Amino acid sequence: MTDISFSVSEELLKRMKKYPEIKWDTIAHAAVENYLEKLEIADKITSKSTFTLDDAETIGNEVKQKIWEKHKIYLENLP
């Protein structure tokens, strides 16, 4: 197994030292594993997608326009 190291702030280290019975390397390993699983699921979902950044921008602009239209009607009807 390969070792890796990472930095934590003094404050975080101080808080961790309150719980010396905790195997922090196990916690970190589980967190990395969990994060990787989420990334792999996202990769699997998006690998077959044809959705582009331009598509996202188009949809975003349409949503903004609809929201603005509703707000405009509301503002026009204020006393």
MIVEXPA-897103 format. One record per atom (N, C-alpha, C): residue number from 1; residue in one letter; atom name; x, y, z negated. Coordinates in steps of 0.2 Angstrom, whole numbers. Example, Ala and Ser with C-alpha at 12.3 -4.5 7.8 and 13.67 -1.06 7.14 Angstrom:
BEGIN
<rec><num>1</num><residu>a</residu><atome>N</atome><px>66</px><py>-28</py><pz>-39</pz></rec>
<rec><num>1</num><residu>a</residu><atome>CA</atome><px>62</px><py>-22</py><pz>-39</pz></rec>
<rec><num>1</num><residu>a</residu><atome>C</atome><px>66</px><py>-16</py><pz>-39</pz></rec>
<rec><num>2</num><residu>s</residu><atome>N</atome><px>64</px><py>-11</py><pz>-35</pz></rec>
<rec><num>2</num><residu>s</residu><atome>CA</atome><px>68</px><py>-5</py><pz>-36</pz></rec>
<rec><num>2</num><residu>s</residu><atome>C</atome><px>64</px><py>0</py><pz>-39</pz></rec>
***
This chain:
BEGIN
<rec><num>1</num><residu>m</residu><atome>N</atome><px>4</px><py>-6</py><pz>0</pz></rec>
<rec><num>1</num><residu>m</residu><atome>CA</atome><px>0</px><py>0</py><pz>0</pz></rec>
<rec><num>1</num><residu>m</residu><atome>C</atome><px>4</px><py>6</py><pz>0</pz></rec>
<rec><num>2</num><residu>t</residu><atome>N</atome><px>2</px><py>11</py><pz>4</pz></rec>
<rec><num>2</num><residu>t</residu><atome>CA</atome><px>6</px><py>17</py><pz>4</pz></rec>
<rec><num>2</num><residu>t</residu><atome>C</atome><px>4</px><py>22</py><pz>-1</pz></rec>
<rec><num>3</num><residu>d</residu><atome>N</atome><px>9</px><py>26</py><pz>-4</pz></rec>
<rec><num>3</num><residu>d</residu><atome>CA</atome><px>7</px><py>31</py><pz>-9</pz></rec>
<rec><num>3</num><residu>d</residu><atome>C</atome><px>7</px><py>38</py><pz>-5</pz></rec>
<rec><num>4</num><residu>i</residu><atome>N</atome><px>2</px><py>42</py><pz>-7</pz></rec>
<rec><num>4</num><residu>i</residu><atome>CA</atome><px>1</px><py>49</py><pz>-5</pz></rec>
<rec><num>4</num><residu>i</residu><atome>C</atome><px>1</px><py>53</py><pz>-11</pz></rec>
<rec><num>5</num><residu>s</residu><atome>N</atome><px>2</px><py>59</py><pz>-11</pz></rec>
<rec><num>5</num><residu>s</residu><atome>CA</atome><px>2</px><py>64</py><pz>-16</pz></rec>
<rec><num>5</num><residu>s</residu><atome>C</atome><px>-2</px><py>70</py><pz>-14</pz></rec>
<rec><num>6</num><residu>f</residu><atome>N</atome><px>-5</px><py>74</py><pz>-18</pz></rec>
<rec><num>6</num><residu>f</residu><atome>CA</atome><px>-8</px><py>80</py><pz>-17</pz></rec>
<rec><num>6</num><residu>f</residu><atome>C</atome><px>-8</px><py>85</py><pz>-23</pz></rec>
<rec><num>7</num><residu>s</residu><atome>N</atome><px>-8</px><py>91</py><pz>-22</pz></rec>
<rec><num>7</num><residu>s</residu><atome>CA</atome><px>-8</px><py>96</py><pz>-27</pz></rec>
<rec><num>7</num><residu>s</residu><atome>C</atome><px>-15</px><py>97</py><pz>-30</pz></rec>
<rec><num>8</num><residu>v</residu><atome>N</atome><px>-15</px><py>99</py><pz>-37</pz></rec>
<rec><num>8</num><residu>v</residu><atome>CA</atome><px>-21</px><py>101</py><pz>-40</pz></rec>
<rec><num>8</num><residu>v</residu><atome>C</atome><px>-19</px><py>107</py><pz>-44</pz></rec>
<rec><num>9</num><residu>s</residu><atome>N</atome><px>-23</px><py>111</py><pz>-45</pz></rec>
<rec><num>9</num><residu>s</residu><atome>CA</atome><px>-22</px><py>117</py><pz>-49</pz></rec>
<rec><num>9</num><residu>s</residu><atome>C</atome><px>-20</px><py>116</py><pz>-57</pz></rec>
<rec><num>10</num><residu>e</residu><atome>N</atome><px>-17</px><py>120</py><pz>-60</pz></rec>
<rec><num>10</num><residu>e</residu><atome>CA</atome><px>-15</px><py>119</py><pz>-67</pz></rec>
<rec><num>10</num><residu>e</residu><atome>C</atome><px>-22</px><py>118</py><pz>-71</pz></rec>
<rec><num>11</num><residu>e</residu><atome>N</atome><px>-27</px><py>122</py><pz>-69</pz></rec>
<rec><num>11</num><residu>e</residu><atome>CA</atome><px>-33</px><py>121</py><pz>-73</pz></rec>
<rec><num>11</num><residu>e</residu><atome>C</atome><px>-37</px><py>115</py><pz>-72</pz></rec>
<rec><num>12</num><residu>l</residu><atome>N</atome><px>-37</px><py>112</py><pz>-66</pz></rec>
<rec><num>12</num><residu>l</residu><atome>CA</atome><px>-39</px><py>106</py><pz>-64</pz></rec>
<rec><num>12</num><residu>l</residu><atome>C</atome><px>-35</px><py>100</py><pz>-68</pz></rec>
<rec><num>13</num><residu>l</residu><atome>N</atome><px>-29</px><py>101</py><pz>-68</pz></rec>
<rec><num>13</num><residu>l</residu><atome>CA</atome><px>-25</px><py>96</py><pz>-71</pz></rec>
<rec><num>13</num><residu>l</residu><atome>C</atome><px>-26</px><py>96</py><pz>-79</pz></rec>
<rec><num>14</num><residu>k</residu><atome>N</atome><px>-27</px><py>101</py><pz>-82</pz></rec>
<rec><num>14</num><residu>k</residu><atome>CA</atome><px>-29</px><py>102</py><pz>-89</pz></rec>
<rec><num>14</num><residu>k</residu><atome>C</atome><px>-35</px><py>99</py><pz>-90</pz></rec>
<rec><num>15</num><residu>r</residu><atome>N</atome><px>-40</px><py>100</py><pz>-86</pz></rec>
<rec><num>15</num><residu>r</residu><atome>CA</atome><px>-47</px><py>96</py><pz>-87</pz></rec>
<rec><num>15</num><residu>r</residu><atome>C</atome><px>-46</px><py>89</py><pz>-86</pz></rec>
<rec><num>16</num><residu>m</residu><atome>N</atome><px>-42</px><py>87</py><pz>-81</pz></rec>
<rec><num>16</num><residu>m</residu><atome>CA</atome><px>-41</px><py>79</py><pz>-80</pz></rec>
<rec><num>16</num><residu>m</residu><atome>C</atome><px>-38</px><py>76</py><pz>-86</pz></rec>
<rec><num>17</num><residu>k</residu><atome>N</atome><px>-33</px><py>80</py><pz>-89</pz></rec>
<rec><num>17</num><residu>k</residu><atome>CA</atome><px>-30</px><py>77</py><pz>-95</pz></rec>
<rec><num>17</num><residu>k</residu><atome>C</atome><px>-34</px><py>76</py><pz>-101</pz></rec>
<rec><num>18</num><residu>k</residu><atome>N</atome><px>-40</px><py>79</py><pz>-101</pz></rec>
<rec><num>18</num><residu>k</residu><atome>CA</atome><px>-45</px><py>78</py><pz>-106</pz></rec>
<rec><num>18</num><residu>k</residu><atome>C</atome><px>-48</px><py>70</py><pz>-106</pz></rec>
<rec><num>19</num><residu>y</residu><atome>N</atome><px>-47</px><py>67</py><pz>-101</pz></rec>
<rec><num>19</num><residu>y</residu><atome>CA</atome><px>-50</px><py>60</py><pz>-100</pz></rec>
<rec><num>19</num><residu>y</residu><atome>C</atome><px>-44</px><py>56</py><pz>-97</pz></rec>
<rec><num>20</num><residu>p</residu><atome>N</atome><px>-39</px><py>54</py><pz>-102</pz></rec>
<rec><num>20</num><residu>p</residu><atome>CA</atome><px>-34</px><py>50</py><pz>-99</pz></rec>
<rec><num>20</num><residu>p</residu><atome>C</atome><px>-36</px><py>43</py><pz>-98</pz></rec>
<rec><num>21</num><residu>e</residu><atome>N</atome><px>-42</px><py>41</py><pz>-100</pz></rec>
<rec><num>21</num><residu>e</residu><atome>CA</atome><px>-44</px><py>34</py><pz>-98</pz></rec>
<rec><num>21</num><residu>e</residu><atome>C</atome><px>-46</px><py>33</py><pz>-91</pz></rec>
<rec><num>22</num><residu>i</residu><atome>N</atome><px>-47</px><py>39</py><pz>-88</pz></rec>
<rec><num>22</num><residu>i</residu><atome>CA</atome><px>-50</px><py>39</py><pz>-81</pz></rec>
<rec><num>22</num><residu>i</residu><atome>C</atome><px>-44</px><py>37</py><pz>-76</pz></rec>
<rec><num>23</num><residu>k</residu><atome>N</atome><px>-45</px><py>33</py><pz>-72</pz></rec>
<rec><num>23</num><residu>k</residu><atome>CA</atome><px>-40</px><py>31</py><pz>-67</pz></rec>
<rec><num>23</num><residu>k</residu><atome>C</atome><px>-41</px><py>36</py><pz>-61</pz></rec>
<rec><num>24</num><residu>w</residu><atome>N</atome><px>-38</px><py>42</py><pz>-61</pz></rec>
<rec><num>24</num><residu>w</residu><atome>CA</atome><px>-39</px><py>47</py><pz>-56</pz></rec>
<rec><num>24</num><residu>w</residu><atome>C</atome><px>-37</px><py>45</py><pz>-49</pz></rec>
<rec><num>25</num><residu>d</residu><atome>N</atome><px>-32</px><py>40</py><pz>-48</pz></rec>
<rec><num>25</num><residu>d</residu><atome>CA</atome><px>-31</px><py>38</py><pz>-41</pz></rec>
<rec><num>25</num><residu>d</residu><atome>C</atome><px>-36</px><py>34</py><pz>-38</pz></rec>
<rec><num>26</num><residu>t</residu><atome>N</atome><px>-40</px><py>30</py><pz>-43</pz></rec>
<rec><num>26</num><residu>t</residu><atome>CA</atome><px>-46</px><py>26</py><pz>-40</pz></rec>
<rec><num>26</num><residu>t</residu><atome>C</atome><px>-51</px><py>31</py><pz>-38</pz></rec>
<rec><num>27</num><residu>i</residu><atome>N</atome><px>-52</px><py>36</py><pz>-42</pz></rec>
<rec><num>27</num><residu>i</residu><atome>CA</atome><px>-57</px><py>41</py><pz>-40</pz></rec>
<rec><num>27</num><residu>i</residu><atome>C</atome><px>-56</px><py>45</py><pz>-34</pz></rec>
<rec><num>28</num><residu>a</residu><atome>N</atome><px>-49</px><py>47</py><pz>-33</pz></rec>
<rec><num>28</num><residu>a</residu><atome>CA</atome><px>-47</px><py>50</py><pz>-27</pz></rec>
<rec><num>28</num><residu>a</residu><atome>C</atome><px>-48</px><py>45</py><pz>-21</pz></rec>
<rec><num>29</num><residu>h</residu><atome>N</atome><px>-46</px><py>39</py><pz>-22</pz></rec>
<rec><num>29</num><residu>h</residu><atome>CA</atome><px>-47</px><py>34</py><pz>-16</pz></rec>
<rec><num>29</num><residu>h</residu><atome>C</atome><px>-54</px><py>33</py><pz>-14</pz></rec>
<rec><num>30</num><residu>a</residu><atome>N</atome><px>-58</px><py>33</py><pz>-19</pz></rec>
<rec><num>30</num><residu>a</residu><atome>CA</atome><px>-66</px><py>32</py><pz>-18</pz></rec>
<rec><num>30</num><residu>a</residu><atome>C</atome><px>-68</px><py>38</py><pz>-14</pz></rec>
<rec><num>31</num><residu>a</residu><atome>N</atome><px>-66</px><py>44</py><pz>-16</pz></rec>
<rec><num>31</num><residu>a</residu><atome>CA</atome><px>-68</px><py>50</py><pz>-13</pz></rec>
<rec><num>31</num><residu>a</residu><atome>C</atome><px>-66</px><py>50</py><pz>-5</pz></rec>
<rec><num>32</num><residu>v</residu><atome>N</atome><px>-60</px><py>48</py><pz>-4</pz></rec>
<rec><num>32</num><residu>v</residu><atome>CA</atome><px>-57</px><py>48</py><pz>3</pz></rec>
<rec><num>32</num><residu>v</residu><atome>C</atome><px>-61</px><py>43</py><pz>7</pz></rec>
<rec><num>33</num><residu>e</residu><atome>N</atome><px>-62</px><py>37</py><pz>4</pz></rec>
<rec><num>33</num><residu>e</residu><atome>CA</atome><px>-66</px><py>32</py><pz>8</pz></rec>
<rec><num>33</num><residu>e</residu><atome>C</atome><px>-73</px><py>34</py><pz>9</pz></rec>
<rec><num>34</num><residu>n</residu><atome>N</atome><px>-76</px><py>37</py><pz>5</pz></rec>
<rec><num>34</num><residu>n</residu><atome>CA</atome><px>-83</px><py>40</py><pz>6</pz></rec>
<rec><num>34</num><residu>n</residu><atome>C</atome><px>-83</px><py>45</py><pz>11</pz></rec>
<rec><num>35</num><residu>y</residu><atome>N</atome><px>-78</px><py>49</py><pz>11</pz></rec>
<rec><num>35</num><residu>y</residu><atome>CA</atome><px>-78</px><py>55</py><pz>16</pz></rec>
<rec><num>35</num><residu>y</residu><atome>C</atome><px>-77</px><py>52</py><pz>23</pz></rec>
<rec><num>36</num><residu>l</residu><atome>N</atome><px>-72</px><py>47</py><pz>23</pz></rec>
<rec><num>36</num><residu>l</residu><atome>CA</atome><px>-71</px><py>44</py><pz>30</pz></rec>
<rec><num>36</num><residu>l</residu><atome>C</atome><px>-77</px><py>40</py><pz>33</pz></rec>
<rec><num>37</num><residu>e</residu><atome>N</atome><px>-80</px><py>37</py><pz>28</pz></rec>
<rec><num>37</num><residu>e</residu><atome>CA</atome><px>-87</px><py>33</py><pz>31</pz></rec>
<rec><num>37</num><residu>e</residu><atome>C</atome><px>-91</px><py>38</py><pz>34</pz></rec>
<rec><num>38</num><residu>k</residu><atome>N</atome><px>-92</px><py>44</py><pz>31</pz></rec>
<rec><num>38</num><residu>k</residu><atome>CA</atome><px>-97</px><py>49</py><pz>33</pz></rec>
<rec><num>38</num><residu>k</residu><atome>C</atome><px>-94</px><py>52</py><pz>40</pz></rec>
<rec><num>39</num><residu>l</residu><atome>N</atome><px>-88</px><py>53</py><pz>41</pz></rec>
<rec><num>39</num><residu>l</residu><atome>CA</atome><px>-85</px><py>55</py><pz>47</pz></rec>
<rec><num>39</num><residu>l</residu><atome>C</atome><px>-86</px><py>50</py><pz>53</pz></rec>
<rec><num>40</num><residu>e</residu><atome>N</atome><px>-85</px><py>43</py><pz>51</pz></rec>
<rec><num>40</num><residu>e</residu><atome>CA</atome><px>-85</px><py>38</py><pz>56</pz></rec>
<rec><num>40</num><residu>e</residu><atome>C</atome><px>-93</px><py>37</py><pz>58</pz></rec>
<rec><num>41</num><residu>i</residu><atome>N</atome><px>-97</px><py>38</py><pz>53</pz></rec>
<rec><num>41</num><residu>i</residu><atome>CA</atome><px>-105</px><py>38</py><pz>55</pz></rec>
<rec><num>41</num><residu>i</residu><atome>C</atome><px>-106</px><py>44</py><pz>60</pz></rec>
<rec><num>42</num><residu>a</residu><atome>N</atome><px>-103</px><py>50</py><pz>58</pz></rec>
<rec><num>42</num><residu>a</residu><atome>CA</atome><px>-104</px><py>56</py><pz>63</pz></rec>
<rec><num>42</num><residu>a</residu><atome>C</atome><px>-101</px><py>55</py><pz>70</pz></rec>
<rec><num>43</num><residu>d</residu><atome>N</atome><px>-95</px><py>52</py><pz>70</pz></rec>
<rec><num>43</num><residu>d</residu><atome>CA</atome><px>-92</px><py>50</py><pz>76</pz></rec>
<rec><num>43</num><residu>d</residu><atome>C</atome><px>-97</px><py>45</py><pz>80</pz></rec>
<rec><num>44</num><residu>k</residu><atome>N</atome><px>-99</px><py>40</py><pz>77</pz></rec>
<rec><num>44</num><residu>k</residu><atome>CA</atome><px>-103</px><py>35</py><pz>80</pz></rec>
<rec><num>44</num><residu>k</residu><atome>C</atome><px>-110</px><py>38</py><pz>83</pz></rec>
<rec><num>45</num><residu>i</residu><atome>N</atome><px>-113</px><py>43</py><pz>79</pz></rec>
<rec><num>45</num><residu>i</residu><atome>CA</atome><px>-119</px><py>46</py><pz>82</pz></rec>
<rec><num>45</num><residu>i</residu><atome>C</atome><px>-117</px><py>51</py><pz>88</pz></rec>
<rec><num>46</num><residu>t</residu><atome>N</atome><px>-112</px><py>54</py><pz>87</pz></rec>
<rec><num>46</num><residu>t</residu><atome>CA</atome><px>-110</px><py>59</py><pz>92</pz></rec>
<rec><num>46</num><residu>t</residu><atome>C</atome><px>-107</px><py>56</py><pz>98</pz></rec>
<rec><num>47</num><residu>s</residu><atome>N</atome><px>-104</px><py>50</py><pz>98</pz></rec>
<rec><num>47</num><residu>s</residu><atome>CA</atome><px>-100</px><py>48</py><pz>103</pz></rec>
<rec><num>47</num><residu>s</residu><atome>C</atome><px>-105</px><py>47</py><pz>110</pz></rec>
<rec><num>48</num><residu>k</residu><atome>N</atome><px>-111</px><py>46</py><pz>109</pz></rec>
<rec><num>48</num><residu>k</residu><atome>CA</atome><px>-115</px><py>45</py><pz>115</pz></rec>
<rec><num>48</num><residu>k</residu><atome>C</atome><px>-119</px><py>51</py><pz>117</pz></rec>
<rec><num>49</num><residu>s</residu><atome>N</atome><px>-118</px><py>56</py><pz>113</pz></rec>
<rec><num>49</num><residu>s</residu><atome>CA</atome><px>-122</px><py>63</py><pz>114</pz></rec>
<rec><num>49</num><residu>s</residu><atome>C</atome><px>-120</px><py>67</py><pz>120</pz></rec>
<rec><num>50</num><residu>t</residu><atome>N</atome><px>-124</px><py>70</py><pz>123</pz></rec>
<rec><num>50</num><residu>t</residu><atome>CA</atome><px>-122</px><py>74</py><pz>128</pz></rec>
<rec><num>50</num><residu>t</residu><atome>C</atome><px>-124</px><py>81</py><pz>126</pz></rec>
<rec><num>51</num><residu>f</residu><atome>N</atome><px>-125</px><py>82</py><pz>120</pz></rec>
<rec><num>51</num><residu>f</residu><atome>CA</atome><px>-127</px><py>89</py><pz>117</pz></rec>
<rec><num>51</num><residu>f</residu><atome>C</atome><px>-120</px><py>93</py><pz>117</pz></rec>
<rec><num>52</num><residu>t</residu><atome>N</atome><px>-120</px><py>99</py><pz>120</pz></rec>
<rec><num>52</num><residu>t</residu><atome>CA</atome><px>-114</px><py>103</py><pz>120</pz></rec>
<rec><num>52</num><residu>t</residu><atome>C</atome><px>-115</px><py>109</py><pz>116</pz></rec>
<rec><num>53</num><residu>l</residu><atome>N</atome><px>-109</px><py>113</py><pz>115</pz></rec>
<rec><num>53</num><residu>l</residu><atome>CA</atome><px>-109</px><py>119</py><pz>111</pz></rec>
<rec><num>53</num><residu>l</residu><atome>C</atome><px>-114</px><py>124</py><pz>115</pz></rec>
<rec><num>54</num><residu>d</residu><atome>N</atome><px>-114</px><py>124</py><pz>121</pz></rec>
<rec><num>54</num><residu>d</residu><atome>CA</atome><px>-118</px><py>128</py><pz>125</pz></rec>
<rec><num>54</num><residu>d</residu><atome>C</atome><px>-125</px><py>127</py><pz>123</pz></rec>
<rec><num>55</num><residu>d</residu><atome>N</atome><px>-127</px><py>120</py><pz>123</pz></rec>
<rec><num>55</num><residu>d</residu><atome>CA</atome><px>-134</px><py>118</py><pz>121</pz></rec>
<rec><num>55</num><residu>d</residu><atome>C</atome><px>-136</px><py>121</py><pz>114</pz></rec>
<rec><num>56</num><residu>a</residu><atome>N</atome><px>-131</px><py>120</py><pz>110</pz></rec>
<rec><num>56</num><residu>a</residu><atome>CA</atome><px>-132</px><py>123</py><pz>103</pz></rec>
<rec><num>56</num><residu>a</residu><atome>C</atome><px>-133</px><py>130</py><pz>103</pz></rec>
<rec><num>57</num><residu>e</residu><atome>N</atome><px>-129</px><py>134</py><pz>106</pz></rec>
<rec><num>57</num><residu>e</residu><atome>CA</atome><px>-130</px><py>141</py><pz>107</pz></rec>
<rec><num>57</num><residu>e</residu><atome>C</atome><px>-137</px><py>143</py><pz>110</pz></rec>
<rec><num>58</num><residu>t</residu><atome>N</atome><px>-139</px><py>140</py><pz>115</pz></rec>
<rec><num>58</num><residu>t</residu><atome>CA</atome><px>-145</px><py>141</py><pz>118</pz></rec>
<rec><num>58</num><residu>t</residu><atome>C</atome><px>-151</px><py>140</py><pz>113</pz></rec>
<rec><num>59</num><residu>i</residu><atome>N</atome><px>-151</px><py>134</py><pz>110</pz></rec>
<rec><num>59</num><residu>i</residu><atome>CA</atome><px>-156</px><py>133</py><pz>105</pz></rec>
<rec><num>59</num><residu>i</residu><atome>C</atome><px>-156</px><py>138</py><pz>99</pz></rec>
<rec><num>60</num><residu>g</residu><atome>N</atome><px>-150</px><py>140</py><pz>97</pz></rec>
<rec><num>60</num><residu>g</residu><atome>CA</atome><px>-149</px><py>145</py><pz>91</pz></rec>
<rec><num>60</num><residu>g</residu><atome>C</atome><px>-152</px><py>151</py><pz>93</pz></rec>
<rec><num>61</num><residu>n</residu><atome>N</atome><px>-151</px><py>153</py><pz>100</pz></rec>
<rec><num>61</num><residu>n</residu><atome>CA</atome><px>-153</px><py>160</py><pz>102</pz></rec>
<rec><num>61</num><residu>n</residu><atome>C</atome><px>-161</px><py>160</py><pz>102</pz></rec>
<rec><num>62</num><residu>e</residu><atome>N</atome><px>-164</px><py>154</py><pz>105</pz></rec>
<rec><num>62</num><residu>e</residu><atome>CA</atome><px>-171</px><py>153</py><pz>105</pz></rec>
<rec><num>62</num><residu>e</residu><atome>C</atome><px>-174</px><py>154</py><pz>98</pz></rec>
<rec><num>63</num><residu>v</residu><atome>N</atome><px>-171</px><py>151</py><pz>93</pz></rec>
<rec><num>63</num><residu>v</residu><atome>CA</atome><px>-173</px><py>151</py><pz>86</pz></rec>
<rec><num>63</num><residu>v</residu><atome>C</atome><px>-173</px><py>158</py><pz>84</pz></rec>
<rec><num>64</num><residu>k</residu><atome>N</atome><px>-168</px><py>161</py><pz>85</pz></rec>
<rec><num>64</num><residu>k</residu><atome>CA</atome><px>-167</px><py>168</py><pz>83</pz></rec>
<rec><num>64</num><residu>k</residu><atome>C</atome><px>-172</px><py>173</py><pz>86</pz></rec>
<rec><num>65</num><residu>q</residu><atome>N</atome><px>-174</px><py>172</py><pz>92</pz></rec>
<rec><num>65</num><residu>q</residu><atome>CA</atome><px>-179</px><py>176</py><pz>96</pz></rec>
<rec><num>65</num><residu>q</residu><atome>C</atome><px>-186</px><py>175</py><pz>93</pz></rec>
<rec><num>66</num><residu>k</residu><atome>N</atome><px>-187</px><py>168</py><pz>91</pz></rec>
<rec><num>66</num><residu>k</residu><atome>CA</atome><px>-194</px><py>167</py><pz>88</pz></rec>
<rec><num>66</num><residu>k</residu><atome>C</atome><px>-195</px><py>170</py><pz>81</pz></rec>
<rec><num>67</num><residu>i</residu><atome>N</atome><px>-189</px><py>169</py><pz>77</pz></rec>
<rec><num>67</num><residu>i</residu><atome>CA</atome><px>-189</px><py>172</py><pz>71</pz></rec>
<rec><num>67</num><residu>i</residu><atome>C</atome><px>-190</px><py>180</py><pz>71</pz></rec>
<rec><num>68</num><residu>w</residu><atome>N</atome><px>-186</px><py>183</py><pz>76</pz></rec>
<rec><num>68</num><residu>w</residu><atome>CA</atome><px>-187</px><py>190</py><pz>77</pz></rec>
<rec><num>68</num><residu>w</residu><atome>C</atome><px>-194</px><py>192</py><pz>79</pz></rec>
<rec><num>69</num><residu>e</residu><atome>N</atome><px>-197</px><py>188</py><pz>83</pz></rec>
<rec><num>69</num><residu>e</residu><atome>CA</atome><px>-204</px><py>190</py><pz>85</pz></rec>
<rec><num>69</num><residu>e</residu><atome>C</atome><px>-209</px><py>190</py><pz>79</pz></rec>
<rec><num>70</num><residu>k</residu><atome>N</atome><px>-208</px><py>185</py><pz>75</pz></rec>
<rec><num>70</num><residu>k</residu><atome>CA</atome><px>-213</px><py>184</py><pz>69</pz></rec>
<rec><num>70</num><residu>k</residu><atome>C</atome><px>-211</px><py>190</py><pz>64</pz></rec>
<rec><num>71</num><residu>h</residu><atome>N</atome><px>-205</px><py>192</py><pz>63</pz></rec>
<rec><num>71</num><residu>h</residu><atome>CA</atome><px>-203</px><py>198</py><pz>59</pz></rec>
<rec><num>71</num><residu>h</residu><atome>C</atome><px>-206</px><py>204</py><pz>62</pz></rec>
<rec><num>72</num><residu>k</residu><atome>N</atome><px>-205</px><py>205</py><pz>68</pz></rec>
<rec><num>72</num><residu>k</residu><atome>CA</atome><px>-207</px><py>211</py><pz>72</pz></rec>
<rec><num>72</num><residu>k</residu><atome>C</atome><px>-215</px><py>212</py><pz>71</pz></rec>
<rec><num>73</num><residu>i</residu><atome>N</atome><px>-219</px><py>207</py><pz>72</pz></rec>
<rec><num>73</num><residu>i</residu><atome>CA</atome><px>-226</px><py>207</py><pz>71</pz></rec>
<rec><num>73</num><residu>i</residu><atome>C</atome><px>-228</px><py>209</py><pz>64</pz></rec>
<rec><num>74</num><residu>y</residu><atome>N</atome><px>-224</px><py>206</py><pz>59</pz></rec>
<rec><num>74</num><residu>y</residu><atome>CA</atome><px>-225</px><py>208</py><pz>52</pz></rec>
<rec><num>74</num><residu>y</residu><atome>C</atome><px>-223</px><py>215</py><pz>51</pz></rec>
<rec><num>75</num><residu>l</residu><atome>N</atome><px>-218</px><py>217</py><pz>53</pz></rec>
<rec><num>75</num><residu>l</residu><atome>CA</atome><px>-216</px><py>224</py><pz>52</pz></rec>
<rec><num>75</num><residu>l</residu><atome>C</atome><px>-221</px><py>229</py><pz>55</pz></rec>
<rec><num>76</num><residu>e</residu><atome>N</atome><px>-223</px><py>227</py><pz>61</pz></rec>
<rec><num>76</num><residu>e</residu><atome>CA</atome><px>-228</px><py>232</py><pz>65</pz></rec>
<rec><num>76</num><residu>e</residu><atome>C</atome><px>-235</px><py>232</py><pz>61</pz></rec>
<rec><num>77</num><residu>n</residu><atome>N</atome><px>-236</px><py>227</py><pz>57</pz></rec>
<rec><num>77</num><residu>n</residu><atome>CA</atome><px>-243</px><py>227</py><pz>53</pz></rec>
<rec><num>77</num><residu>n</residu><atome>C</atome><px>-242</px><py>230</py><pz>46</pz></rec>
<rec><num>78</num><residu>l</residu><atome>N</atome><px>-236</px><py>232</py><pz>44</pz></rec>
<rec><num>78</num><residu>l</residu><atome>CA</atome><px>-235</px><py>235</py><pz>37</pz></rec>
<rec><num>78</num><residu>l</residu><atome>C</atome><px>-239</px><py>242</py><pz>37</pz></rec>
<rec><num>79</num><residu>p</residu><atome>N</atome><px>-242</px><py>244</py><pz>31</pz></rec>
<rec><num>79</num><residu>p</residu><atome>CA</atome><px>-246</px><py>250</py><pz>31</pz></rec>
<rec><num>79</num><residu>p</residu><atome>C</atome><px>-241</px><py>256</py><pz>31</pz></rec>
***
